[in-house]
Amino acid sequence: MPKMKSNRGAAKRFKKTAGGIKRGQSHRRHILTKKSTKRKRHLRSPSMVAKADVRMATRMLCD
């Protein structure tokens, strides 16, 4: 049986950690002038994938 292939788009977006699956925040790519410095600073920090989406993200990563 061949190896399972991970979803390459998901592999670039998610990272598996001991506490769950880490992801980056959205809304940091463009139209940044109207967003406050505080808002942009908070978007820098990564967050965790929601509990409802963990199973699907894990399947895409093939871990």
N, C-alpha and C positions, 0 to 999 in steps of 0.2 A: 504494500500500500504506500502511495507517495506521501511525502511530508505535507503537513498543513501549511498553507501560506497565510501569513498575517496580512491584514489590510494595511497597505503602505500609507494611506492617508491617515488612518488611526494611529499608526506607529509613530508618525511625525507629531501628532497632537497630544497623545497620552503617554504617561510614564507610570509603570506599576511601582508602588511603594508598599511598605509594611502596613501603612494605615489605610490603603485603598488605591485609587487611581487618581493621579495628579493631572490637572489640565490647566491651560493658560486661560486668562480672561479675554473676552471679546471686547469690541469697541475701542481698540487702541491703534487701528491701522491708518485712518484718515479722518478728516474734519476734526482735528484736535484743537483748533483755535477757540472754538466756542465752549469746550469742556474745561472745567476748572482744574487747577494744578492738583488740588486734593483728590479730585475724581480720577485723574490720570495716574497719580501716585498709587492709589488703592488698586487700580486695574493692573499694575505691574506685578503684584504678588499673585502666585498661583493659587488655585483652589482645588477642591476635590470634586470628582464626578458625583452626581446625585445618586442616592441609593437605588432609585428606580432604573438608572442607566448603567450601573456597574456590570451587570451580567452581560449585556450586549457589548460593552467596551472590552471586557475580558475575552469574549469570543473573537472579537476582531483582532485582538493582540495575539491570540493563540498561545497564551501562557498557561 
